[in-house]
Amino acid sequence: MITLSSELRFCDRCMLKTQHEIIEDPEAIYTYKRKRLYKCKECGHKSYRRGLRPSAESVY
């Protein structure tokens, strides 16, 4: 498993928006709809979530 980047996500344990590390599996091909493993930097809680939308919301 490789940690690539972080995103601001809602944590189920902290009940706040905190930075989450994306833990990638090098063998998997990821699209934005596929669930990824996220780890909260505050409490260490791991959860599978869909990735954020790849384009700007203002375009729609």
N, C-alpha and C positions, 0 to 999 in steps of 0.2 A: 504494500500500500504506500502511496505517495501523497504527501500534502502539497497541493499546488497553490491555492490562493484562499482568500477569505471573503465572505459576504456578510452584510448586515441582515440577520434573520431573526425571527421570533423564536425564543427558546421555551419549550414546554415546561421545563423545570424551573428556570429563573423567572418566567413570566414577564420577560422584558425583551426588547430588541437588542441583541448583542452580536459581536463578531463571531462568525462560525467558520471554521476551517473546512475546506472541501477535501475529503480523503478519497482519492481516485484509485481505482483498480486499473493497473496498466494494460490488462488484457481486454478490457471492455471498451466498446465504441460508444461514446456518449452523444446523445442529442439532447436538446433542452427539455424534452418531455420525459426522458428516462430518469428514474429516481437515483439520487446520489447520496452517499453517506456524508453527513455533516457532523462536526464536533464543535460544541460550544467552547469558546476560549475561557469563559468565566467559570463554569461548573464542570465541564468535561462530559456533559451528556451527549450521547451519539444518537442520531436519528436519520432515517431515510426520508428525503424530501425531493420534490421536483425542482429542477433548476429555475432560476428566474428567467423572465422573457428576454430573448436576445436583442430585441429592438426597442426603440424608444416608444413609450406609451403615447406621446404627443402626436405620433404619425397617424393614429387611428381616428 
